[in-house]
Amino acid sequence: MFDRILQSTLMEKDPKFEDIMCSLLSVGKMPRGLIKEAEEGMALGRRFNEAVVRPYSLELDRKMQEDPTYLPWDLVEEINRWGFYTGWIPKLFGGKGWSFSAMSPFIEEVASECLGIANLLGVQYFGLSFLFVSWNTRLIDMICREVIEGERTGKPCLISGAITEPDAGTDVEEVELLSKARVKCYAEKVKGGYVVNGNKIFISNGHLSTWHMLIAYDDLERPEESMIMLAVKNGIKGFSFGRMEKKMGQKGCPASELVFEDCFIPDEYVCISRDDVKDVRRGIKEANMQLIDFVVSMTRPGVGAMGTGVARGAYREALEFAQETEVEGKLLINHEWAQCMLAEMYKNVALARLSYMECGYVNALHGMTKMMNVKPVYYYNKYLPTSVFDKFMPASNKRESTTKLFRKLIMDGQTEEEACRASGWASLSKFAATDFGIRNCHLAIELMGQAGIRHDHRVEKFLRDSKLLQIYEGTNQLNRLNLFKCLIGPSIPEAEVFND
Amino acid sequence: MKTTVSDELKMLEEMAGDFAAKELLEDREENDKYPFGPLFEGVLTKAHDVGFFSIMLPEEMGGAADAVNAVCLVLDEVCRADASLGGIIFTNARAQEMVARAGEVEVLKKIAANAAGYAGLLIAFPSFNNPGEIENVAMVERSKDKYILSGDIEYVVLGGIADSALLPAKVKGEEGYSLFLVNLKGDGLDIGEPVLSLGLHSCPAVDMSLSDVEGKLVGQEGKGGDYFEAAVDRLSVAAAAMAAGVIKGSFVEALDYTKERVQGGREIVNWSEVRMLLSSMAVKGKVADILVDRASRSVDCGEPGWQLDSRAAALHVQEMAADATTDGIQLLGGNGYMKDYGQEKRFRDAKQIQALMGLTPMRKLKYIKRIVDGELPW
């Protein structure tokens, strides 16, 4: 087009092409099979909604308002029967190996009917993502196979991720804050393992889970350098469930307190500790940030998909209401102002979706799903049956060398720029899509008036449910700061974040 | 609060503040469980005893002279603690006001004279609907000098509590609707269970079916819409007062919390982004305060354009409350989302308060129509 040198000079300026054109950059690299899988994911979500979610979501919400201690085991068993707790476990670890590209569209579908139920199944992969980023292949293999066995036997095996503490919420999402945090979950090194004391709160699916990926610290004075991830199974001495929170919404998914009192966890259940992090390229603190970023770069777009879903649900119910309700003798759908409100809602859904889809491309280029989306790996995983993987993977997964290889590949293989791009976009999608979600709930209630505030018309529940999206996975304020840190700050030498 | 408030009203305001502190704060979470817990009947009895349900009545029946300003002061104080009671006060005042606008003060006197407890005094009304927009009315037939009502009416607020209701009904084929007082203890009524709703849980509404129920016509036939809009003129500012109270309650709880909560090694009140949220809430509370005070006095003094003062205050403060209360939760993080704190209830209540008196966009269109048709904008 014009001089190459001039072009590269121009393209050195912000914004960088690689920062803002990830979807375009991944077009050629993407296996075509992903398109079909994304469509299948949507269809599967719709089938599940028709059969399970739509008929039951209001009843469940009502039941939980009546009895906040009710645990929806019936629903968990139903989800287990549908195979959703193992679907996205890679075949390397015995799962069905569904594509992660199909997950967000699937979550959006379920969330468009019920955020509580979307969380009830989505949190499984929040818990698993902790386990996965440790790349402790022995434990990943062992725990994933328990989940698969739980599906086979009809006894659901759920995984929770336990990180938030009573005095540390925002703090645990960011190592700069963690260094000043009042964390209290202490893992004391003793012979043969760790003794854990402390409480975790707001743990989604806590009471329903069999395994808990626990983040603790072996030096409370320096938590940013002493993070440790432990796999805790129900029934171990010193571990118990505390209270179940009385939430405003997302009632189908319990938020639990986990209590540790002199709870001994043997060394074999350490997913990753500071000793393991020593082997990687980065310093300990930076490596811990990378671990957190790996998790949230996957899960925050998932929350974005939930925000998109609830935005769509609110839009759908408002549209239906407008189609069947006369206002001043004319169908609401034919009032110009209502058409503009509905167009605004449609736009909010579309932009929310674009944001999480872009994150999918960023992760495929630079993040956790990079390896899975390399064409040969993708097609092996897609077309080889799990039984073939089962012949050789379990033995390989048990070897420490496999763990070390994965850590080397994934942790050291990612540059700082790539980590920032993935984390920054994840934050962008998280707060953009969830803000859009709540906005649409507000608009739907305003459009529907008296019908909008009634439980039986659904959108009031959507509003209650959606508010939690702005809080968990880092408040939307923390996510704005993280966007600044990852996408704006790096090219500004004077910029300091978390140092106001 | 305001220096412009008379001594008499100051006493009323203080009394309402004391009442909120003593009777509403402690049991807020418990009372909000309705319909899955008991109704706060003790609170209703006390509210009745102190006259919260008769503020809009004539002075000789225990009402206040500058009635709208007075009801606004009470609603502001009450809604800081628990807006459900505010919803009851408001709905009842709306119904009483419509009866008064219809020229039937004698009817109100009779109701007040015969009322033994709060149930006798309270008048139920579908206070979230404007029957002129979305038709939510019964059908009425004249038989000799009687009016016989049949049909379904949705979301009659206080319908499960009050002894009587003010219900809209229309003669088949005719244009406007009329208002009728109906005895809810009589025959021919099928009153549903409390409708589970977003907010104001203890200000419950019910769906009801009427079959051949006698109603007493209030005012003139076909004039229901006029009485409705006249009451909206006067009492929109009272809905604004409810929303103002909710903003103030939410701000105070947020400020207290952020002074205590530590993240990143410092109280979060010292994070500048937290201060931005707090500031935005504080400004909304201040603007609401000024607006409600000014508009309610305008209504009581009958200043030129008072109707638009009242309606503008409602539209603006109701919207601000929906915005402020979401920040009110946000400032408490996960705790703000839990029932142990008051913020999640205020968020729900604020959105429900915004739905009072009919569709918000239609109220906006009605507002601008009056200006387009010639009323002065300020």
Interface residues (C-beta under 8 A of the other chain):
Chain A: R62 Q65 E66 T164 D167 A168 G169 T170 D171 E176 L177 K180 A181 R182 I201 F202 E245 K246 K247 M248 G249 T325 E326 V327 E328 W337 A338 M341 I438 H442 I445 E446 L447 G449 Q450 G452 I453 R454 H455 D456 E460 L463 R464 K467 L468 Q470 I471 Y472 T475 N476 Q477 R480 L481 F498 D500
Chain B: F36 P126 F128 N129 G132 E133 I134 E135 N136 E154 Y155 V195 L196 S197 L198 G199 V262 Q263 G264 G265 R266 W271 S272 E273 V274 L277 A322 T326 I329 Q330 G333 G334 G336 Y337 M338 K339 D340 E344 F347 R348 K351 Q352 Q354 A355 G358 L359 T360 P361 M362 L365
